[in-house]
Amino acid sequence: MSFMKTNKKLYTIVALIWAGSLVLSVLAYMVVLSPQQKRKQEVETEFAKTKQKYDSVIEMSQEETKARFKEELESLQNKLKDFAVDYEDSPNLTFDISQIANEKKVESFSIKTQEDSRNSVALGLKYLQENQIIINFAGDFNQFATFLNTLERNRPAVFVDNFKITRSQRDELGHKVNMKLAVFVRKQQES
């Protein structure tokens, strides 16, 4: 019996030592190794970002990459021309709109422009400004629709802010149309 009691005591002592060792191991992991693991992940992430920047710099220094970016820049500048007119060319836009009106044979055509620089500042536009174009003419609905359709297909883009059609009191006269258009103009660069 004493042998069984001694074995039971021995097993209990071994179990307590194992349990204590397990608790100490878990505490050591939480105190020492877990923060180290997190720090290791942070360092690896920072290393990956730095390596990516380095690879980008190396790639940018290659002539082939420079040429590709130059082509892409030219392509984007051409796309910008679809939506904004150069400051020097903005007077030509009113002439182009007048030509469209002549082609559509609208009557009593008048056009007036106004720069709206305070609206550009309010929108946070650094390189663009919005110009307003006010158009008045008389014509039937088909003339209005074809004129508007031609304006919408114009390059640079012309945005219709609002329009108003007043019905003619006499059938032989066209309906009076008032339109307010918006156009983006690249700001004049200071030299």
N, CA, C and O of each residue as an XYZ file, in Angstrom:
764
protein
N       0.797     -1.183      0.000
C       0.000      0.000      0.000
C       0.849      1.261      0.000
O       0.544      2.251     -0.664
N       1.893      1.186      0.747
C       2.723      2.362      0.789
C       3.337      2.649     -0.583
O       3.617      3.794     -0.936
N       3.533      1.573     -1.337
C       4.044      1.766     -2.699
C       3.032      2.528     -3.538
O       3.416      3.406     -4.312
N       1.755      2.216     -3.404
C       0.702      2.907     -4.146
C       0.578      4.350     -3.681
O       0.373      5.259     -4.486
N       0.703      4.546     -2.383
C       0.613      5.895     -1.861
C       1.785      6.728     -2.369
O       1.612      7.899     -2.708
N       2.971      6.136     -2.423
C       4.152      6.832     -2.884
C       4.018      7.153     -4.376
O       4.375      8.251     -4.804
N       3.504      6.200     -5.176
C       3.292      6.448     -6.604
C       2.258      7.541     -6.821
O       2.405      8.392     -7.699
N       1.205      7.503     -6.003
C       0.159      8.519     -6.137
C       0.736      9.889     -5.791
O       0.449     10.876     -6.468
N       1.541      9.946     -4.748
C       2.176     11.194     -4.365
C       3.108     11.662     -5.474
O       3.149     12.848     -5.802
N       3.851     10.730     -6.044
C       4.791     11.045     -7.118
C       4.057     11.572     -8.349
O       4.475     12.555     -8.962
N       2.965     10.909     -8.698
C       2.167     11.365     -9.855
C       1.566     12.751     -9.596
O       1.501     13.582    -10.502
N       1.139     12.988     -8.391
C       0.560     14.288     -8.049
C       1.630     15.382     -8.150
O       1.379     16.458     -8.691
N       2.811     15.097     -7.628
C       3.902     16.074     -7.671
C       4.297     16.340     -9.129
O       4.503     17.492     -9.509
N       4.403     15.296     -9.938
C       4.759     15.460    -11.348
C       3.682     16.265    -12.076
O       3.994     17.139    -12.885
N       2.418     15.968    -11.786
C       1.315     16.697    -12.421
C       1.339     18.162    -12.026
O       1.119     19.035    -12.866
N       1.606     18.444    -10.746
C       1.682     19.843    -10.294
C       2.865     20.562    -10.951
O       2.747     21.728    -11.328
N       3.975     19.891    -11.086
C       5.139     20.500    -11.743
C       4.822     20.783    -13.214
O       5.158     21.854    -13.721
N       4.183     19.841    -13.900
C       3.801     20.046    -15.298
C       2.811     21.208    -15.423
O       2.959     22.057    -16.302
N       1.817     21.247    -14.557
C       0.819     22.330    -14.602
C       1.491     23.680    -14.357
O       1.206     24.658    -15.049
N       2.383     23.726    -13.371
C       3.111     24.969    -13.097
C       3.973     25.383    -14.264
O       4.044     26.561    -14.614
N       4.637     24.395    -14.872
C       5.473     24.690    -16.036
C       4.637     25.207    -17.198
O       5.051     26.121    -17.912
N       3.459     24.619    -17.384
C       2.570     25.056    -18.462
C       2.112     26.496    -18.234
O       2.114     27.310    -19.158
N       1.720     26.801    -17.000
C       1.286     28.165    -16.673
C       2.436     29.137    -16.883
O       2.247     30.203    -17.469
N       3.643     28.775    -16.405
C       4.802     29.648    -16.593
C       5.129     29.823    -18.079
O       5.498     30.918    -18.502
N       4.996     28.758    -18.872
C       5.264     28.854    -20.315
C       4.277     29.785    -21.007
O       4.663     30.595    -21.850
N       2.992     29.667    -20.643
C       1.969     30.542    -21.239
C       2.232     31.991    -20.847
O       2.148     32.884    -21.689
N       2.546     32.230    -19.588
C       2.848     33.592    -19.150
C       4.094     34.142    -19.860
O       4.110     35.302    -20.271
N       5.116     33.326    -20.003
C       6.329     33.766    -20.692
C       6.026     34.097    -22.145
O       6.542     35.081    -22.675
N       5.199     33.294    -22.793
C       4.830     33.569    -24.185
C       4.095     34.900    -24.286
O       4.381     35.716    -25.163
N       3.136     35.112    -23.368
C       2.341     36.337    -23.431
C       3.176     37.569    -23.112
O       2.958     38.630    -23.697
N       4.116     37.446    -22.205
C       4.905     38.596    -21.782
C       6.084     38.860    -22.723
O       6.388     40.012    -23.034
N       6.739     37.799    -23.168
C       7.974     37.983    -23.927
C       7.785     37.771    -25.426
O       8.145     38.642    -26.217
N       7.244     36.667    -25.818
C       7.226     36.310    -27.227
C       6.112     36.981    -28.027
O       6.336     37.343    -29.182
N       4.940     37.156    -27.465
C       3.821     37.760    -28.202
C       4.148     39.179    -28.662
O       3.944     39.481    -29.838
N       4.652     40.081    -27.781
C       5.023     41.420    -28.273
C       6.124     41.371    -29.335
O       6.136     42.177    -30.265
N       7.043     40.419    -29.187
C       8.101     40.286    -30.172
C       7.525     39.890    -31.528
O       7.979     40.364    -32.570
N       6.530     39.026    -31.503
C       5.883     38.584    -32.745
C       5.193     39.769    -33.426
O       5.293     39.936    -34.641
N       4.494     40.589    -32.636
C       3.822     41.767    -33.200
C       4.844     42.730    -33.780
O       4.648     43.269    -34.870
N       5.931     42.947    -33.058
C       6.976     43.856    -33.537
C       7.610     43.319    -34.817
O       7.934     44.079    -35.730
N       7.783     41.994    -34.871
C       8.345     41.376    -36.074
C       7.436     41.620    -37.274
O       7.923     41.919    -38.364
N       6.119     41.496    -37.090
C       5.166     41.744    -38.186
C       5.217     43.202    -38.625
O       5.166     43.490    -39.820
N       5.317     44.136    -37.658
C       5.416     45.561    -37.995
C       6.675     45.836    -38.817
O       6.631     46.567    -39.806
N       7.799     45.241    -38.399
C       9.064     45.440    -39.118
C       8.967     44.854    -40.521
O       9.449     45.457    -41.479
N       8.347     43.682    -40.649
C       8.200     43.067    -41.971
C       7.325     43.927    -42.881
O       7.626     44.077    -44.065
N       6.241     44.494    -42.338
C       5.366     45.375    -43.122
C       6.119     46.625    -43.566
O       6.022     47.041    -44.721
N       6.870     47.220    -42.642
C       7.653     48.414    -42.973
C       8.713     48.089    -44.027
O       8.957     48.875    -44.943
N       9.334     46.927    -43.883
C      10.328     46.495    -44.870
C       9.695     46.327    -46.250
O      10.276     46.735    -47.256
N       8.500     45.725    -46.296
C       7.820     45.521    -47.582
C       7.503     46.862    -48.239
O       7.679     47.011    -49.448
N       7.034     47.848    -47.453
C       6.730     49.175    -48.009
C       8.001     49.840    -48.541
O       8.007     50.409    -49.633
N       9.062     49.762    -47.763
C      10.330     50.372    -48.185
C      10.871     49.696    -49.439
O      11.381     50.363    -50.339
N      10.760     48.380    -49.498
C      11.223     47.646    -50.680
C      10.395     48.033    -51.903
O      10.929     48.165    -53.004
N       9.091     48.213    -51.707
C       8.228     48.618    -52.821
C       8.633     50.011    -53.322
O       8.694     50.240    -54.530
N       8.908     50.938    -52.400
C       9.364     52.266    -52.807
C      10.688     52.175    -53.569
O      10.872     52.833    -54.593
N      11.592     51.362    -53.062
C      12.886     51.181    -53.718
C      12.710     50.626    -55.124
O      13.319     51.117    -56.074
N      11.871     49.600    -55.251
C      11.620     49.012    -56.567
C      10.998     50.042    -57.510
O      11.323     50.075    -58.696
N      10.100     50.887    -56.981
C       9.478     51.934    -57.809
C      10.520     52.931    -58.297
O      10.506     53.339    -59.459
N      11.420     53.319    -57.404
C      12.470     54.276    -57.790
C      13.367     53.667    -58.855
O      13.728     54.338    -59.822
N      13.728     52.409    -58.685
C      14.579     51.735    -59.675
C      13.848     51.666    -61.014
O      14.439     51.910    -62.065
N      12.557     51.333    -60.966
C      11.782     51.231    -62.209
C      11.640     52.599    -62.881
O      11.709     52.702    -64.106
N      11.442     53.650    -62.077
C      11.292     54.994    -62.635
C      12.568     55.474    -63.322
O      12.512     56.279    -64.251
N      13.688     54.991    -62.874
C      14.944     55.460    -63.461
C      15.223     54.808    -64.813
O      16.139     55.237    -65.515
N      14.481     53.809    -65.188
C      14.695     53.147    -66.473
C      14.050     53.959    -67.595
O      12.963     54.512    -67.427
N      14.714     54.022    -68.708
C      14.254     54.826    -69.847
C      12.903     54.344    -70.382
O      12.057     55.150    -70.766
N      12.714     53.044    -70.403
C      11.461     52.484    -70.914
C      10.274     52.958    -70.071
O       9.216     53.286    -70.609
N      10.454     52.992    -68.762
C       9.402     53.448    -67.863
C       9.143     54.937    -68.047
O       7.994     55.380    -68.043
N      10.216     55.705    -68.208
C      10.053     57.144    -68.440
C       9.248     57.392    -69.704
O       8.364     58.249    -69.725
N       9.549     56.651    -70.747
C       8.827     56.814    -72.013
C       7.360     56.433    -71.847
O       6.475     57.113    -72.367
N       7.104     55.347    -71.122
C       5.711     54.915    -70.908
C       4.925     55.968    -70.128
O       3.780     56.268    -70.468
N       5.545     56.536    -69.071
C       4.866     57.568    -68.291
C       4.667     58.849    -69.101
O       3.670     59.549    -68.928
N       5.603     59.147    -69.971
C       5.458     60.333    -70.817
C       4.266     60.162    -71.763
O       3.487     61.094    -71.959
N       4.128     58.968    -72.347
C       2.979     58.689    -73.218
C       1.664     58.760    -72.434
O       0.668     59.297    -72.918
N       1.680     58.213    -71.227
C       0.476     58.238    -70.397
C       0.100     59.670    -70.023
O      -1.080     60.019    -70.002
N       1.100     60.495    -69.730
C       0.854     61.897    -69.408
C       0.252     62.629    -70.609
O      -0.688     63.407    -70.452
N       0.784     62.386    -71.794
C       0.244     63.013    -72.998
C      -1.196     62.566    -73.245
O      -2.043     63.367    -73.642
N      -1.464     61.296    -73.009
C      -2.821     60.768    -73.176
C      -3.784     61.444    -72.204
O      -4.899     61.805    -72.580
N      -3.357     61.613    -70.963
C      -4.214     62.268    -69.969
C      -4.418     63.744    -70.300
O      -5.499     64.288    -70.071
N      -3.390     64.393    -70.835
C      -3.543     65.794    -71.236
C      -4.535     65.918    -72.389
O      -5.310     66.873    -72.441
N      -4.517     64.958    -73.314
C      -5.494     64.969    -74.409
C      -6.901     64.748    -73.882
O      -7.849     65.357    -74.378
N      -7.050     63.883    -72.882
C      -8.372     63.673    -72.277
C      -8.842     64.936    -71.570
O     -10.030     65.257    -71.581
N      -7.903     65.652    -70.956
C      -8.261     66.902    -70.290
C      -8.796     67.915    -71.297
O      -9.686     68.701    -70.976
N      -8.254     67.896    -72.517
C      -8.729     68.813    -73.559
C     -10.184     68.534    -73.933
O     -10.866     69.408    -74.468
N     -10.666     67.301    -73.650
C     -12.074     66.994    -73.898
C     -12.994     67.693    -72.909
O     -14.180     67.873    -73.184
N     -12.454     68.090    -71.757
C     -13.299     68.662    -70.717
C     -12.962     70.100    -70.351
O     -13.756     70.761    -69.683
N     -11.818     70.593    -70.766
C     -11.436     71.964    -70.426
C     -10.771     72.617    -71.628
O     -10.069     71.969    -72.405
N     -11.012     73.910    -71.759
C     -10.428     74.679    -72.855
C      -9.291     75.530    -72.279
O      -9.360     75.966    -71.130
N      -8.260     75.760    -73.071
C      -7.169     76.624    -72.635
C      -7.685     78.057    -72.498
O      -8.614     78.463    -73.195
N      -7.071     78.810    -71.595
C      -7.498     80.182    -71.347
C      -7.443     81.013    -72.628
O      -8.333     81.822    -72.892
N      -6.399     80.807    -73.411
C      -6.233     81.589    -74.648
C      -7.301     81.242    -75.682
O      -7.650     82.078    -76.516
N      -7.820     80.024    -75.635
C      -8.806     79.576    -76.618
C     -10.251     79.794    -76.175
O     -11.173     79.499    -76.935
N     -10.466     80.300    -74.969
C     -11.841     80.460    -74.478
C     -12.680     81.422    -75.327
O     -13.876     81.174    -75.483
N     -12.122     82.512    -75.888
C     -12.957     83.350    -76.767
C     -13.416     82.616    -78.030
O     -14.483     82.909    -78.568
N     -12.612     81.665    -78.497
C     -12.995     80.899    -79.688
C     -14.206     80.021    -79.432
O     -14.940     79.682    -80.360
N     -14.417     79.651    -78.177
C     -15.545     78.788    -77.845
C     -16.872     79.504    -78.116
O     -17.807     78.896    -78.636
N     -16.959     80.770    -77.771
C     -18.193     81.509    -78.057
C     -18.408     81.629    -79.563
O     -19.539     81.578    -80.046
N     -17.311     81.787    -80.294
C     -17.416     81.835    -81.756
C     -17.919     80.489    -82.285
O     -18.774     80.454    -83.170
N     -17.390     79.374    -81.744
C     -17.836     78.044    -82.173
C     -19.321     77.833    -81.884
O     -20.045     77.269    -82.705
N     -19.765     78.283    -80.726
C     -21.186     78.141    -80.375
C     -22.047     78.992    -81.306
O     -23.140     78.582    -81.697
N     -21.553     80.171    -81.656
C     -22.283     81.020    -82.610
C     -22.381     80.343    -83.972
O     -23.415     80.425    -84.635
N     -21.311     79.677    -84.388
C     -21.329     78.947    -85.657
C     -22.368     77.824    -85.628
O     -23.075     77.602    -86.610
N     -22.454     77.127    -84.511
C     -23.460     76.066    -84.372
C     -24.856     76.660    -84.495
O     -25.725     76.081    -85.146
N     -25.072     77.815    -83.872
C     -26.377     78.478    -83.949
C     -26.696     78.874    -85.390
O     -27.839     78.744    -85.830
N     -25.689     79.360    -86.128
C     -25.908     79.708    -87.537
C     -26.262     78.472    -88.358
O     -27.135     78.524    -89.225
N     -25.576     77.353    -88.080
C     -25.873     76.111    -88.811
C     -27.299     75.633    -88.543
O     -27.959     75.106    -89.439
N     -27.765     75.815    -87.334
C     -29.114     75.351    -86.964
C     -30.185     76.384    -87.307
O     -31.377     76.151    -87.103
N     -29.745     77.520    -87.826
C     -30.628     78.582    -88.306
C     -31.621     79.058    -87.238
O     -32.816     79.202    -87.493
N     -31.080     79.299    -86.021
C     -31.923     79.867    -84.976
C     -31.974     81.377    -85.168
O     -31.073     81.974    -85.758
N     -33.036     81.981    -84.664
C     -33.243     83.422    -84.853
C     -32.897     84.176    -83.572
O     -32.905     83.605    -82.481
N     -32.596     85.454    -83.717
C     -32.332     86.359    -82.599
C     -31.291     85.788    -81.633
O     -31.470     85.833    -80.416
N     -30.233     85.267    -82.177
C     -29.212     84.628    -81.346
C     -28.340     85.677    -80.673
O     -27.878     86.618    -81.317
N     -28.116     85.508    -79.362
C     -27.167     86.355    -78.635
C     -26.416     85.471    -77.638
O     -26.947     84.494    -77.110
N     -25.162     85.855    -77.404
C     -24.316     85.064    -76.507
C     -23.493     86.018    -75.650
O     -23.008     87.046    -76.123
N     -23.347     85.655    -74.382
C     -22.595     86.497    -73.451
C     -21.832     85.566    -72.505
O     -22.371     84.549    -72.068
N     -20.591     85.907    -72.191
C     -19.789     85.082    -71.275
C     -19.498     85.862    -70.006
O     -19.452     87.092    -69.996
N     -19.305     85.105    -68.942
C     -18.876     85.707    -67.679
C     -18.017     84.696    -66.938
O     -18.361     83.519    -66.822
N     -16.880     85.194    -66.437
C     -16.006     84.332    -65.646
C     -16.598     84.208    -64.255
O     -17.135     85.170    -63.706
N     -16.496     83.032    -63.701
C     -17.036     82.797    -62.370
C     -15.921     82.280    -61.468
O     -15.922     81.120    -61.057
N     -14.961     83.172    -61.166
C     -13.781     82.747    -60.406
C     -14.118     82.441    -58.950
O     -13.469     81.586    -58.347
N     -15.104     83.104    -58.371
C     -15.435     82.822    -56.966
C     -16.024     81.418    -56.820
O     -15.822     80.772    -55.792
N     -16.742     80.945    -57.821
C     -17.274     79.591    -57.783
C     -16.136     78.581    -57.878
O     -16.191     77.530    -57.241
N     -15.103     78.885    -58.666
C     -13.938     78.002    -58.783
C     -13.213     77.895    -57.448
O     -12.766     76.816    -57.060
N     -13.100     79.020    -56.751
C     -12.452     79.016    -55.443
C     -13.290     78.214    -54.455
O     -12.747     77.448    -53.659
N     -14.608     78.384    -54.501
C     -15.488     77.654    -53.589
C     -15.416     76.152    -53.830
O     -15.523     75.366    -52.888
N     -15.236     75.748    -55.085
C     -15.126     74.324    -55.412
C     -13.722     73.785    -55.159
O     -13.505     72.575    -55.222
N     -12.769     74.667    -54.875
C     -11.396     74.230    -54.628
C     -10.638     73.909    -55.897
O      -9.716     73.093    -55.879
N     -11.011     74.537    -57.001
C     -10.336     74.286    -58.271
C      -9.071     75.140    -58.329
O      -9.135     76.369    -58.298
N      -7.927     74.473    -58.412
C      -6.653     75.183    -58.403
C      -6.219     75.582    -59.804
O      -5.656     76.661    -59.993
N      -6.472     74.729    -60.783
C      -5.978     74.972    -62.136
C      -7.092     75.258    -63.134
O      -6.820     75.564    -64.295
N      -8.338     75.161    -62.696
C      -9.474     75.378    -63.583
C     -10.356     76.476    -63.026
O     -10.378     76.738    -61.823
N     -11.069     77.099    -63.915
C     -12.125     78.015    -63.497
C     -13.350     77.710    -64.339
O     -13.251     77.178    -65.444
N     -14.484     78.051    -63.804
C     -15.734     77.794    -64.511
C     -16.200     79.099    -65.140
O     -16.352     80.109    -64.453
N     -16.424     79.074    -66.437
C     -16.985     80.222    -67.141
C     -18.445     79.939    -67.457
O     -18.811     78.825    -67.834
N     -19.257     80.949    -67.300
C     -20.680     80.840    -67.617
C     -20.916     81.466    -68.989
O     -20.369     82.523    -69.305
N     -21.730     80.805    -69.792
C     -22.109     81.329    -71.108
C     -23.632     81.414    -71.126
O     -24.323     80.423    -70.891
N     -24.132     82.584    -71.403
C     -25.579     82.791    -71.440
C     -25.993     82.976    -72.890
O     -25.476     83.842    -73.595
N     -26.937     82.146    -73.321
C     -27.383     82.146    -74.712
C     -28.877     82.428    -74.750
O     -29.644     81.896    -73.948
N     -29.277     83.267    -75.685
C     -30.687     83.541    -75.943
C     -30.920     83.390    -77.442
O     -30.127     83.870    -78.252
N     -32.010     82.721    -77.805
C     -32.371     82.626    -79.211
C     -33.838     82.254    -79.317
O     -34.498     81.923    -78.332
N     -34.321     82.320    -80.548
C     -35.703     81.927    -80.820
C     -35.684     80.827    -81.873
O     -34.914     80.885    -82.832
N     -36.531     79.831    -81.686
C     -36.596     78.741    -82.646
C     -37.662     77.743    -82.230
O     -38.217     77.821    -81.134
N     -37.938     76.802    -83.128
C     -38.921     75.774    -82.767
C     -38.228     74.678    -81.951
O     -37.015     74.718    -81.743
N     -39.008     73.713    -81.497
C     -38.468     72.687    -80.619
C     -37.389     71.854    -81.304
O     -36.395     71.498    -80.672
N     -37.569     71.540    -82.581
C     -36.563     70.757    -83.293
C     -35.236     71.500    -83.381
O     -34.176     70.895    -83.221
N     -35.282     72.800    -83.634
C     -34.048     73.589    -83.664
C     -33.366     73.569    -82.289
O     -32.149     73.416    -82.185
N     -34.176     73.725    -81.245
C     -33.628     73.681    -79.890
C     -32.974     72.321    -79.621
O     -31.858     72.262    -79.106
N     -33.665     71.231    -79.966
C     -33.161     69.885    -79.698
C     -31.875     69.609    -80.473
O     -30.933     69.051    -79.910
N     -31.814     69.986    -81.749
C     -30.595     69.732    -82.527
C     -29.452     70.627    -82.053
O     -28.299     70.196    -82.038
N     -29.758     71.866    -81.667
C     -28.747     72.770    -81.134
C     -28.173     72.207    -79.831
O     -26.957     72.185    -79.638
N     -29.056     71.755    -78.944
C     -28.624     71.184    -77.664
C     -27.810     69.900    -77.882
O     -26.801     69.682    -77.212
N     -28.246     69.067    -78.806
C     -27.537     67.829    -79.110
C     -26.135     68.127    -79.635
O     -25.175     67.461    -79.247
N     -26.012     69.104    -80.498
C     -24.709     69.480    -81.049
C     -23.808     70.046    -79.949
O     -22.608     69.774    -79.929
N     -24.380     70.829    -79.039
C     -23.595     71.361    -77.920
C     -23.075     70.235    -77.026
O     -21.933     70.270    -76.566
N     -23.917     69.248    -76.789
C     -23.516     68.142    -75.911
C     -22.382     67.314    -76.511
O     -21.591     66.726    -75.773
N     -22.294     67.261    -77.817
C     -21.229     66.508    -78.473
C     -19.991     67.357    -78.709
O     -19.005     66.872    -79.265
N     -20.030     68.608    -78.297
C     -18.921     69.535    -78.506
C     -17.708     69.140    -77.660
O     -17.851     68.581    -76.572
N     -16.534     69.434    -78.169
C     -15.294     69.268    -77.410
C     -14.625     70.608    -77.354
O     -14.380     71.185    -78.413
N     -14.317     71.139    -76.226
C     -14.451     70.599    -74.885
C     -15.914     70.512    -74.457
O     -16.796     71.108    -75.076
N     -16.147     69.770    -73.403
C     -17.505     69.538    -72.925
C     -18.150     70.850    -72.489
O     -17.536     71.677    -71.815
N     -19.389     71.010    -72.888
C     -20.198     72.165    -72.492
C     -21.330     71.609    -71.642
O     -22.078     70.736    -72.081
N     -21.451     72.123    -70.420
C     -22.468     71.644    -69.499
C     -23.635     72.626    -69.484
O     -23.434     73.835    -69.369
N     -24.842     72.110    -69.599
C     -26.034     72.946    -69.548
C     -26.455     73.051    -68.089
O     -26.919     72.077    -67.497
N     -26.289     74.251    -67.506
C     -26.708     74.463    -66.115
C     -28.228     74.484    -66.023
O     -28.837     73.785    -65.213
N     -28.814     75.306    -66.877
C     -30.278     75.357    -66.908
C     -30.716     75.994    -68.219
O     -29.936     76.653    -68.906
N     -31.975     75.781    -68.542
C     -32.545     76.436    -69.710
C     -34.024     76.694    -69.442
O     -34.656     76.059    -68.599
N     -34.541     77.651    -70.195
C     -35.940     78.038    -70.056
C     -36.482     78.287    -71.453
O     -35.882     79.013    -72.246
N     -37.609     77.685    -71.741
C     -38.263     77.898    -73.032
C     -39.583     78.602    -72.767
O     -40.431     78.124    -72.015
N     -39.728     79.760    -73.414
C     -40.968     80.521    -73.275
C     -41.765     80.360    -74.566
O     -41.265     80.624    -75.660
N     -42.971     79.935    -74.421
C     -43.831     79.679    -75.575
C     -44.135     80.978    -76.329
O     -44.406     82.016    -75.726
N     -44.084     80.894    -77.647
C     -44.345     82.054    -78.493
C     -45.836     82.366    -78.491
O     -46.672     81.462    -78.508
N     -46.156     83.656    -78.470
C     -47.554     84.072    -78.507
C     -48.132     83.980    -79.913
O     -49.342     83.843    -80.096
N     -47.241     84.057    -80.906
C     -47.679     83.945    -82.292
C     -47.021     82.725    -82.906
O     -45.844     82.470    -82.652
N     -47.737     81.980    -83.692
C     -47.249     80.724    -84.254
C     -46.088     80.903    -85.220
O     -45.234     80.023    -85.325
N     -46.042     82.029    -85.926
C     -44.996     82.179    -86.926
C     -43.636     82.489    -86.306
O     -42.612     82.293    -86.960
N     -43.597     82.962    -85.074
C     -42.333     83.232    -84.398
C     -41.898     81.996    -83.613
O     -42.726     81.203    -83.165
N     -40.597     81.852    -83.459
C     -40.079     80.720    -82.691
C     -40.223     80.966    -81.191
O     -40.393     82.101    -80.744
N     -40.154     79.906    -80.445
C     -40.206     80.002    -78.987
C     -38.898     80.596    -78.485
O     -37.832     80.333    -79.042
N     -38.989     81.395    -77.434
C     -37.795     82.042    -76.890
C     -37.095     81.071    -75.931
O     -37.710     80.509    -75.025
N     -35.780     80.893    -76.164
C     -34.983     79.961    -75.360
C     -33.882     80.745    -74.662
O     -33.152     81.509    -75.293
N     -33.770     80.545    -73.342
C     -32.673     81.108    -72.555
C     -31.904     79.931    -71.971
O     -32.486     79.068    -71.314
N     -30.598     79.898    -72.210
C     -29.769     78.802    -71.700
C     -28.579     79.366    -70.945
O     -27.984     80.372    -71.331
N     -28.255     78.688    -69.863
C     -27.044     79.027    -69.113
C     -26.136     77.807    -69.182
O     -26.487     76.727    -68.704
N     -24.952     77.996    -69.790
C     -23.998     76.917    -69.976
C     -22.788     77.132    -69.065
O     -22.479     78.259    -68.680
N     -22.124     76.057    -68.737
C     -20.885     76.133    -67.957
C     -19.782     75.427    -68.734
O     -20.002     74.379    -69.342
N     -18.592     76.022    -68.702
C     -17.428     75.473    -69.393
C     -16.235     75.584    -68.447
O     -16.060     76.602    -67.777
N     -15.417     74.534    -68.395
C     -14.194     74.594    -67.601
C     -13.074     75.161    -68.461
O     -12.849     74.719    -69.588
N     -12.373     76.154    -67.902
C     -11.268     76.819    -68.591
C     -10.036     76.682    -67.707
O     -10.086     76.931    -66.502
N      -8.933     76.281    -68.326
C      -7.687     76.222    -67.562
C      -7.269     77.643    -67.202
O      -7.270     78.540    -68.045
N      -6.915     77.826    -65.944
C      -6.507     79.164    -65.490
C      -5.219     79.576    -66.189
O      -4.370     78.749    -66.521
N      -5.107     80.872    -66.397
C      -3.907     81.405    -67.038
C      -2.743     81.245    -66.065
O      -2.827     81.650    -64.906
N      -1.661     80.652    -66.550
C      -0.494     80.402    -65.704
C       0.366     81.636    -65.624
O       0.690     82.256    -66.637
N       0.743     81.995    -64.371
C       1.634     83.139    -64.189
C       3.049     82.710    -64.556
O       3.503     81.634    -64.169
N       3.731     83.556    -65.299
C       5.106     83.232    -65.713
C       6.093     83.816    -64.742
O       7.301     83.653    -64.917
